[in-house]
Amino acid sequence: MSDRRPHVSRTWIGFALLGITAVFVSSPAFAIDKFAAEFLKIGVGARALGMGGAFVSVADDASGAYWNPAGLVQLQQREAMLMGASQFGGVVDHEVGSFVAPLKTASSRAAIGVTFIRVGVDDINVTKDAKVGEDQNGNPIIDPNRVEQKSAYDLALLLTYARGWGERWSGGVNVKLVRQSLVDEGASFGIGADLGFHFQASPTLALGLRLADITTTQLFWDTGRRETVGPSVTIGAHTTHDIAALQGKLLVGFDSRFSFEGLDEQFETGNVSGIVLPGAEYWFRNVVAIRAGSDAGNFTAGAGVRYKQFGADYAYLAHDELDSTHRVSALFRF
C-alpha cells in the first residue's frame, strides 16, 4: 500500500501537465467559431447520460469511444450499442450506433471501434417556391402542393483505436469525420481527432482524460465558409464500492470539462470556460441499475437492466428553457 500513493500522485501531476499543455496549445493563436459542430457535445449512450456525462474515467462500454477512447481496452467481449433520443420535446432526433471489438493477445490489450452519430430535424416545410400570390392584406398565398419537406442534419463518424500499457495505463485516439447540412445553406465536411488516457489507480479508483478536437476540427462549407471547432479538455475520476448489505455496487464519478470558445458556461476564466459533471450509478446484483447526475446544472436520471448478453438503458434530462429529453439505449455483447 505504501508504494501506491506516490504513484497516484504522480499520475495526477501527469494529467494536470497534459491539460495545461492543451490549454497553451489551444489558446487563441487561431480563431475559434462559437457553436461550430455543437452537436458533438451532446453525448452518447443512455447509461453515461443518465449519470450526467461523468464518464471519462469509466468508458467501459460501447459508448466509451465517444467519452474516452482509451477506456475501450476494458471490454472483454465485442459489444454493439444503438441509441435513440427525443431531444427537447421531439423537435430534434438523435441517433447513435457503436461497435467495439477487443484485440487481446497474450502480451497486449487493444481494441478498435466505430461510432456513427446523427442529429437532425426532419420534415421541415420549405415554402420558398410555394408562393403563388398575396391576399388583400399582403399575406403570401401558399400552394401546399409546392411545399417541400427537407431535413437539416449533422453526422459524425468516429474510428477508434485503443491500446493498454501494463495493467493500469491505456491510451486511445478517435479519427473523426463530420458532415453537416442546413436547409438552403449548403453542406460542410470536416476532419479532426480526439485523444484519451485512462489510468486504473486501484481496483476501486480510476482516472480519465479526454482531449477532444485536439487538432482543431476544421469544417469546410461548400459556400466557401470555413469554421474551426476548438479543443476541449475533460478530466475526471470515479470510485466504486461494494455494498454487501444492499447486494450491490455504487459508482460515484466527477468530471470537469474545459473549452476555449469564450462561451458563458457554468464558470469562466479569461477565454477558458467550463462545466462540472457529477454522477452516480448503483447496480443491484449486476442486473438492475439506477442513476442520477447533473449536466451543467441540469438534473439527469436513468435506469438500466442487464440480462445475459443483452442490456437496455434509459436516461432523462431536465432543462430549464427547453422541453425535457428522453434517451433509450440497447446493447448486445457477443
One Martini backbone bead per residue (centre of mass of N, CA, C, O) as a GRO file, in nm:
protein
  334
    1MET     BB    1   0.053   0.064  -0.017
    2SER     BB    2   0.296   0.272   0.000
    3ASP     BB    3   0.356   0.273  -0.330
    4ARG     BB    4   0.077   0.392  -0.443
    5ARG     BB    5   0.041   0.695  -0.373
    6PRO     BB    6   0.270   0.828  -0.538
    7HIS     BB    7   0.164   0.724  -0.811
    8VAL     BB    8  -0.100   0.880  -0.811
    9SER     BB    9   0.024   1.160  -0.788
   10ARG     BB   10   0.184   1.150  -1.055
   11THR     BB   11  -0.064   1.114  -1.232
   12TRP     BB   12  -0.199   1.381  -1.172
   13ILE     BB   13   0.035   1.553  -1.275
   14GLY     BB   14   0.028   1.445  -1.564
   15PHE     BB   15  -0.258   1.536  -1.627
   16ALA     BB   16  -0.214   1.837  -1.573
   17LEU     BB   17   0.006   1.880  -1.789
   18LEU     BB   18  -0.170   1.803  -2.028
   19GLY     BB   19  -0.383   2.023  -1.983
   20ILE     BB   20  -0.193   2.267  -1.998
   21THR     BB   21  -0.088   2.211  -2.280
   22ALA     BB   22  -0.365   2.238  -2.415
   23VAL     BB   23  -0.411   2.531  -2.340
   24PHE     BB   24  -0.167   2.651  -2.496
   25VAL     BB   25  -0.231   2.529  -2.773
   26SER     BB   26  -0.544   2.654  -2.765
   27SER     BB   27  -0.478   2.924  -2.752
   28PRO     BB   28  -0.562   3.214  -2.937
   29ALA     BB   29  -0.390   3.169  -3.236
   30PHE     BB   30  -0.684   3.109  -3.321
   31ALA     BB   31  -0.994   3.084  -3.463
   32ILE     BB   32  -1.303   3.038  -3.293
   33ASP     BB   33  -1.619   2.888  -3.334
   34LYS     BB   34  -1.912   2.929  -3.221
   35PHE     BB   35  -2.101   2.634  -3.232
   36ALA     BB   36  -1.931   2.443  -3.374
   37ALA     BB   37  -2.034   2.137  -3.379
   38GLU     BB   38  -2.234   2.107  -3.120
   39PHE     BB   39  -2.334   1.802  -3.138
   40LEU     BB   40  -2.062   1.676  -3.009
   41LYS     BB   41  -2.170   1.752  -2.694
   42ILE     BB   42  -2.418   1.568  -2.614
   43GLY     BB   43  -2.377   1.268  -2.632
   44VAL     BB   44  -2.364   0.910  -2.544
   45GLY     BB   45  -2.557   0.708  -2.397
   46ALA     BB   46  -2.775   0.640  -2.140
   47ARG     BB   47  -2.587   0.578  -1.913
   48ALA     BB   48  -2.404   0.831  -1.913
   49LEU     BB   49  -2.642   1.045  -1.920
   50GLY     BB   50  -2.768   0.960  -1.643
   51MET     BB   51  -2.473   1.065  -1.511
   52GLY     BB   52  -2.413   1.351  -1.664
   53GLY     BB   53  -2.126   1.255  -1.807
   54ALA     BB   54  -1.954   1.087  -1.585
   55PHE     BB   55  -1.723   0.900  -1.808
   56VAL     BB   56  -1.407   0.928  -1.858
   57SER     BB   57  -1.326   0.697  -1.627
   58VAL     BB   58  -1.498   0.467  -1.748
   59ALA     BB   59  -1.547   0.369  -2.051
   60ASP     BB   60  -1.686   0.035  -2.055
   61ASP     BB   61  -1.833   0.076  -2.334
   62ALA     BB   62  -1.945   0.152  -2.651
   63SER     BB   63  -1.954   0.468  -2.567
   64GLY     BB   64  -1.643   0.521  -2.496
   65ALA     BB   65  -1.533   0.643  -2.761
   66TYR     BB   66  -1.644   0.926  -2.695
   67TRP     BB   67  -1.541   0.982  -2.393
   68ASN     BB   68  -1.290   0.748  -2.402
   69PRO     BB   69  -1.093   0.558  -2.597
   70ALA     BB   70  -0.913   0.416  -2.373
   71GLY     BB   71  -1.153   0.236  -2.237
   72LEU     BB   72  -1.185  -0.015  -2.443
   73VAL     BB   73  -0.981  -0.223  -2.303
   74GLN     BB   74  -1.206  -0.330  -2.089
   75LEU     BB   75  -1.325  -0.509  -2.286
   76GLN     BB   76  -1.421  -0.862  -2.326
   77GLN     BB   77  -1.623  -0.795  -2.560
   78ARG     BB   78  -1.821  -0.761  -2.799
   79GLU     BB   79  -1.996  -0.444  -2.883
   80ALA     BB   80  -2.332  -0.320  -2.925
   81MET     BB   81  -2.494   0.006  -2.995
   82LEU     BB   82  -2.816   0.170  -2.949
   83MET     BB   83  -2.955   0.508  -3.001
   84GLY     BB   84  -3.241   0.700  -2.890
   85ALA     BB   85  -3.376   1.044  -2.928
   86SER     BB   86  -3.578   1.299  -2.765
   87GLN     BB   87  -3.533   1.628  -2.828
   88PHE     BB   88  -3.699   1.874  -2.702
   89GLY     BB   89  -3.994   1.744  -2.762
   90GLY     BB   90  -3.915   1.614  -3.064
   91VAL     BB   91  -3.752   1.807  -3.260
   92VAL     BB   92  -3.493   1.624  -3.209
   93ASP     BB   93  -3.288   1.387  -3.355
   94HIS     BB   94  -3.101   1.106  -3.191
   95GLU     BB   95  -2.847   0.894  -3.329
   96VAL     BB   96  -2.675   0.579  -3.232
   97GLY     BB   97  -2.383   0.385  -3.338
   98SER     BB   98  -2.193   0.102  -3.189
   99PHE     BB   99  -1.861  -0.062  -3.221
  100VAL     BB  100  -1.671  -0.317  -3.036
  101ALA     BB  101  -1.329  -0.467  -3.041
  102PRO     BB  102  -1.125  -0.677  -2.903
  103LEU     BB  103  -0.737  -0.719  -2.906
  104LYS     BB  104  -0.630  -0.979  -2.752
  105THR     BB  105  -0.330  -1.085  -2.605
  106ALA     BB  106  -0.071  -1.212  -2.422
  107SER     BB  107   0.087  -0.901  -2.442
  108SER     BB  108  -0.193  -0.736  -2.503
  109ARG     BB  109  -0.407  -0.442  -2.520
  110ALA     BB  110  -0.693  -0.397  -2.742
  111ALA     BB  111  -0.898  -0.172  -2.960
  112ILE     BB  112  -1.187  -0.130  -3.167
  113GLY     BB  113  -1.394   0.132  -3.334
  114VAL     BB  114  -1.738   0.241  -3.419
  115THR     BB  115  -1.910   0.563  -3.470
  116PHE     BB  116  -2.249   0.683  -3.512
  117ILE     BB  117  -2.383   1.019  -3.573
  118ARG     BB  118  -2.719   1.169  -3.544
  119VAL     BB  119  -2.850   1.505  -3.603
  120GLY     BB  120  -3.202   1.601  -3.654
  121VAL     BB  121  -3.435   1.781  -3.872
  122ASP     BB  122  -3.741   1.693  -3.986
  123ASP     BB  123  -3.985   1.802  -4.187
  124ILE     BB  124  -3.926   2.075  -4.336
  125ASN     BB  125  -4.094   2.351  -4.440
  126VAL     BB  126  -4.062   2.470  -4.779
  127THR     BB  127  -4.181   2.799  -4.926
  128LYS     BB  128  -4.016   2.947  -5.150
  129ASP     BB  129  -4.184   2.798  -5.414
  130ALA     BB  130  -4.508   2.839  -5.301
  131LYS     BB  131  -4.568   3.113  -5.405
  132VAL     BB  132  -4.877   3.265  -5.576
  133GLY     BB  133  -4.935   3.514  -5.379
  134GLU     BB  134  -5.170   3.765  -5.254
  135ASP     BB  135  -5.359   3.906  -5.041
  136GLN     BB  136  -5.531   4.191  -4.933
  137ASN     BB  137  -5.299   4.201  -4.683
  138GLY     BB  138  -5.013   4.076  -4.803
  139ASN     BB  139  -5.031   3.780  -4.780
  140PRO     BB  140  -4.923   3.484  -4.848
  141ILE     BB  141  -4.983   3.239  -5.099
  142ILE     BB  142  -4.998   2.889  -5.052
  143ASP     BB  143  -4.897   2.600  -5.219
  144PRO     BB  144  -4.903   2.282  -5.095
  145ASN     BB  145  -4.780   2.135  -5.356
  146ARG     BB  146  -4.495   2.319  -5.324
  147VAL     BB  147  -4.416   2.198  -5.066
  148GLU     BB  148  -4.123   2.123  -4.900
  149GLN     BB  149  -3.937   1.849  -4.755
  150LYS     BB  150  -3.675   1.881  -4.519
  151SER     BB  151  -3.335   1.838  -4.394
  152ALA     BB  152  -3.143   1.876  -4.095
  153TYR     BB  153  -2.793   1.776  -4.044
  154ASP     BB  154  -2.571   1.573  -3.836
  155LEU     BB  155  -2.250   1.409  -3.883
  156ALA     BB  156  -2.061   1.125  -3.737
  157LEU     BB  157  -1.734   0.957  -3.757
  158LEU     BB  158  -1.578   0.710  -3.547
  159LEU     BB  159  -1.236   0.605  -3.529
  160THR     BB  160  -1.098   0.349  -3.315
  161TYR     BB  161  -0.800   0.333  -3.096
  162ALA     BB  162  -0.669   0.103  -2.844
  163ARG     BB  163  -0.413   0.089  -2.573
  164GLY     BB  164  -0.218  -0.093  -2.351
  165TRP     BB  165  -0.012  -0.043  -2.042
  166GLY     BB  166  -0.019  -0.281  -1.886
  167GLU     BB  167  -0.265  -0.278  -1.619
  168ARG     BB  168  -0.335   0.059  -1.607
  169TRP     BB  169  -0.273   0.167  -1.887
  170SER     BB  170  -0.428   0.387  -2.143
  171GLY     BB  171  -0.483   0.457  -2.496
  172GLY     BB  172  -0.653   0.687  -2.736
  173VAL     BB  173  -0.812   0.726  -3.070
  174ASN     BB  174  -0.986   0.961  -3.280
  175VAL     BB  175  -1.127   0.962  -3.595
  176LYS     BB  176  -1.304   1.249  -3.735
  177LEU     BB  177  -1.608   1.271  -3.918
  178VAL     BB  178  -1.782   1.553  -4.073
  179ARG     BB  179  -2.137   1.627  -4.141
  180GLN     BB  180  -2.326   1.905  -4.282
  181SER     BB  181  -2.682   2.022  -4.311
  182LEU     BB  182  -2.858   2.298  -4.454
  183VAL     BB  183  -3.123   2.464  -4.540
  184ASP     BB  184  -3.014   2.653  -4.801
  185GLU     BB  185  -2.682   2.646  -4.674
  186GLY     BB  186  -2.553   2.386  -4.719
  187ALA     BB  187  -2.236   2.209  -4.678
  188SER     BB  188  -2.014   2.004  -4.474
  189PHE     BB  189  -1.659   1.923  -4.406
  190GLY     BB  190  -1.473   1.722  -4.158
  191ILE     BB  191  -1.163   1.691  -3.955
  192GLY     BB  192  -1.046   1.497  -3.667
  193ALA     BB  193  -0.934   1.461  -3.310
  194ASP     BB  194  -0.897   1.230  -3.037
  195LEU     BB  195  -0.770   1.206  -2.694
  196GLY     BB  196  -0.688   0.934  -2.457
  197PHE     BB  197  -0.684   0.853  -2.096
  198HIS     BB  198  -0.614   0.570  -1.866
  199PHE     BB  199  -0.629   0.504  -1.499
  200GLN     BB  200  -0.576   0.233  -1.270
  201ALA     BB  201  -0.506   0.290  -0.949
  202SER     BB  202  -0.734   0.089  -0.850
  203PRO     BB  203  -1.000  -0.116  -0.799
  204THR     BB  204  -1.165   0.176  -0.696
  205LEU     BB  205  -0.977   0.366  -0.894
  206ALA     BB  206  -1.023   0.615  -1.159
  207LEU     BB  207  -0.874   0.782  -1.446
  208GLY     BB  208  -0.943   1.062  -1.680
  209LEU     BB  209  -0.865   1.174  -2.029
  210ARG     BB  210  -0.986   1.432  -2.264
  211LEU     BB  211  -0.898   1.536  -2.606
  212ALA     BB  212  -1.084   1.734  -2.796
  213ASP     BB  213  -1.003   1.846  -3.090
  214ILE     BB  214  -0.680   1.868  -3.090
  215THR     BB  215  -0.655   1.975  -3.408
  216THR     BB  216  -0.880   2.122  -3.490
  217THR     BB  217  -1.173   2.118  -3.634
  218GLN     BB  218  -1.243   2.133  -3.978
  219LEU     BB  219  -1.488   2.330  -4.163
  220PHE     BB  220  -1.612   2.285  -4.501
  221TRP     BB  221  -1.794   2.484  -4.705
  222ASP     BB  222  -1.959   2.513  -5.018
  223THR     BB  223  -1.970   2.842  -4.976
  224GLY     BB  224  -1.661   2.903  -4.835
  225ARG     BB  225  -1.688   2.847  -4.555
  226ARG     BB  226  -1.510   2.849  -4.229
  227GLU     BB  227  -1.458   2.627  -3.949
  228THR     BB  228  -1.368   2.606  -3.590
  229VAL     BB  229  -1.299   2.353  -3.359
  230GLY     BB  230  -1.230   2.360  -3.043
  231PRO     BB  231  -1.078   2.254  -2.786
  232SER     BB  232  -1.112   2.003  -2.520
  233VAL     BB  233  -1.113   1.932  -2.159
  234THR     BB  234  -1.134   1.617  -1.979
  235ILE     BB  235  -1.159   1.550  -1.627
  236GLY     BB  236  -1.156   1.240  -1.421
  237ALA     BB  237  -1.335   1.047  -1.161
  238HIS     BB  238  -1.374   0.721  -0.995
  239THR     BB  239  -1.568   0.525  -0.757
  240THR     BB  240  -1.594   0.201  -0.599
  241HIS     BB  241  -1.856   0.017  -0.401
  242ASP     BB  242  -1.933  -0.228  -0.198
  243ILE     BB  243  -2.277  -0.336  -0.085
  244ALA     BB  244  -2.368  -0.598   0.090
  245ALA     BB  245  -2.645  -0.518   0.228
  246LEU     BB  246  -2.755  -0.444  -0.092
  247GLN     BB  247  -2.635  -0.617  -0.324
  248GLY     BB  248  -2.408  -0.399  -0.433
  249LYS     BB  249  -2.294  -0.117  -0.647
  250LEU     BB  250  -2.106   0.190  -0.622
  251LEU     BB  251  -2.088   0.481  -0.836
  252VAL     BB  252  -1.862   0.769  -0.831
  253GLY     BB  253  -1.851   1.072  -1.027
  254PHE     BB  254  -1.615   1.327  -1.177
  255ASP     BB  255  -1.636   1.603  -1.404
  256SER     BB  256  -1.430   1.828  -1.614
  257ARG     BB  257  -1.495   2.085  -1.860
  258PHE     BB  258  -1.286   2.248  -2.106
  259SER     BB  259  -1.293   2.551  -2.296
  260PHE     BB  260  -1.201   2.794  -2.593
  261GLU     BB  261  -1.482   2.979  -2.691
  262GLY     BB  262  -1.620   3.194  -2.490
  263LEU     BB  263  -1.831   3.059  -2.321
  264ASP     BB  264  -2.117   3.073  -2.108
  265GLU     BB  265  -2.094   2.885  -1.847
  266GLN     BB  266  -2.051   2.796  -1.529
  267PHE     BB  267  -1.749   2.888  -1.591
  268GLU     BB  268  -1.505   3.172  -1.612
  269THR     BB  269  -1.159   3.226  -1.751
  270GLY     BB  270  -1.137   3.420  -1.971
  271ASN     BB  271  -1.120   3.187  -2.244
  272VAL     BB  272  -1.213   2.990  -2.015
  273SER     BB  273  -1.452   2.729  -1.997
  274GLY     BB  274  -1.699   2.546  -1.782
  275ILE     BB  275  -1.794   2.220  -1.649
  276VAL     BB  276  -1.985   2.011  -1.432
  277LEU     BB  277  -1.997   1.628  -1.381
  278PRO     BB  278  -2.197   1.466  -1.183
  279GLY     BB  279  -2.221   1.108  -1.076
  280ALA     BB  280  -2.436   0.806  -1.042
  281GLU     BB  281  -2.427   0.440  -0.963
  282TYR     BB  282  -2.654   0.154  -0.909
  283TRP     BB  283  -2.606  -0.195  -0.853
  284PHE     BB  284  -2.820  -0.482  -0.856
  285ARG     BB  285  -2.672  -0.771  -0.905
  286ASN     BB  286  -2.594  -0.681  -1.202
  287VAL     BB  287  -2.901  -0.595  -1.326
  288VAL     BB  288  -2.989  -0.327  -1.171
  289ALA     BB  289  -3.018   0.031  -1.240
  290ILE     BB  290  -2.935   0.351  -1.096
  291ARG     BB  291  -2.944   0.713  -1.180
  292ALA     BB  292  -2.745   1.023  -1.136
  293GLY     BB  293  -2.719   1.388  -1.215
  294SER     BB  294  -2.519   1.664  -1.377
  295ASP     BB  295  -2.570   1.890  -1.661
  296ALA     BB  296  -2.487   2.193  -1.618
  297GLY     BB  297  -2.736   2.187  -1.384
  298ASN     BB  298  -2.889   1.949  -1.509
  299PHE     BB  299  -3.099   1.708  -1.447
  300THR     BB  300  -3.034   1.355  -1.406
  301ALA     BB  301  -3.159   1.026  -1.514
  302GLY     BB  302  -3.174   0.657  -1.456
  303ALA     BB  303  -3.181   0.323  -1.615
  304GLY     BB  304  -3.107  -0.041  -1.587
  305VAL     BB  305  -3.047  -0.356  -1.773
  306ARG     BB  306  -2.933  -0.705  -1.730
  307TYR     BB  307  -2.926  -0.998  -1.967
  308LYS     BB  308  -2.672  -1.142  -2.020
  309GLN     BB  309  -2.613  -1.005  -2.346
  310PHE     BB  310  -2.819  -0.793  -2.254
  311GLY     BB  311  -2.932  -0.437  -2.282
  312ALA     BB  312  -3.085  -0.151  -2.102
  313ASP     BB  313  -3.141   0.213  -2.133
  314TYR     BB  314  -3.225   0.516  -1.941
  315ALA     BB  315  -3.270   0.879  -2.001
  316TYR     BB  316  -3.291   1.198  -1.821
  317LEU     BB  317  -3.345   1.551  -1.917
  318ALA     BB  318  -3.345   1.852  -1.776
  319HIS     BB  319  -3.492   2.184  -1.867
  320ASP     BB  320  -3.547   2.522  -1.829
  321GLU     BB  321  -3.613   2.610  -2.153
  322LEU     BB  322  -3.655   2.321  -2.246
  323ASP     BB  323  -3.750   2.035  -2.309
  324SER     BB  324  -3.731   1.731  -2.237
  325THR     BB  325  -3.512   1.441  -2.238
  326HIS     BB  326  -3.505   1.119  -2.412
  327ARG     BB  327  -3.321   0.806  -2.361
  328VAL     BB  328  -3.234   0.506  -2.556
  329SER     BB  329  -3.068   0.190  -2.497
  330ALA     BB  330  -2.896  -0.080  -2.673
  331LEU     BB  331  -2.730  -0.400  -2.602
  332PHE     BB  332  -2.465  -0.629  -2.734
  333ARG     BB  333  -2.294  -0.928  -2.648
  334PHE     BB  334  -2.023  -1.148  -2.834
   0.00000   0.00000   0.00000
